[in-house]
Amino acid sequence: METDLRVPEIQSLSDLPVDEVSLAARQLRHGLLNRDPVNRLGSKTGANEIKQHSFFREMNWPLIRCMLEVPLQVTGREPDSKVKDAQ
């Protein structure tokens, strides 16, 4: 069964949901999705620049492969119906 998965088009970062998202997460998202490749997070020193972002402040990178998987916390939001219909 072949189905095209359609991702909603985002005109600007303000179109993305901000409720229940921390400031650090919004800043990380903004940095990673920067349209200018020169200013995009990670464009200067690669993955190290991303790993040093405040969103990952408590991440112990050297031990990441030894950590157990942490279950995701599910919020009360319903999934986007467009994505749900495409599945």
N, C-alpha and C positions, 0 to 999 in steps of 0.2 A: 504494500500500500504506500503510494507516494503522495505526500501532502506538503505543500509549500507552507512553511511557518512564516507568518507575517508579523513583523515587529512594528508596533506603532511608531510612526514617524515623529521625531521630536524636533521642533523648530528651534527651541532654545532650552537652556538648562532650567529655566523657570517653569517649563512644562513638566518637569519631573516631580514626583511627589516629595514633599518635604515633611509631612507629618510623620511622627515616630522615627525620624532619622536624625541622628546626632549631628552637631555642627561639624565635628571631625569627619564624619562620613560624607556630609555634603561637600566639604572642602576637598576630600580625596576624590570624590566623583567629579567635581569641577576640574581638578588638576588633571585627571586621567582623560577627560573628554574635551580638553582644551583643543580648539580647532587649529591653533597655531602650533605646528610640530616643534618649533624652537622653544616655546614656553610650556609645552605639555610636561606633566609630571613624569619623570623618568628619562627625559630627553638629554639631560646633562650627565648624570652618572649611572643611568640605567636602573636596574632593580634596587640597588642600594638607596637611591633617592626615594623610591616608593616605600621601601621598608622602613625608612627613617621618618615617614609621615606620622603625625600625632595619632592618627587612627590606629596605628599598629604599636602604640607606645608600650603596651603591656605584653607584646608578643616576644617570646624568647626564640629568636630565629635559629640559633644553633641547635636547639632541641626540638624544632618543629617536626621532624620526622619521627621522633620518639613519642609524640603526644597522641593521646587517644582522641578519636573523633568526638567532637562536642555536638550534641543534637541542636538543631536550629530551633529558636523560639518562634512559634507561629503566632502572628497577630490575628485579630478578629476580622481582618480585611478579606473580602472575597477576591479570588483571582480575576484578572482582567478577562472579561467574557470573550474577547477576540482571541486571546491566547488559548483559553479553555476550549473554544469551538474548533480551533485548528488542530487540537490533539486528538 
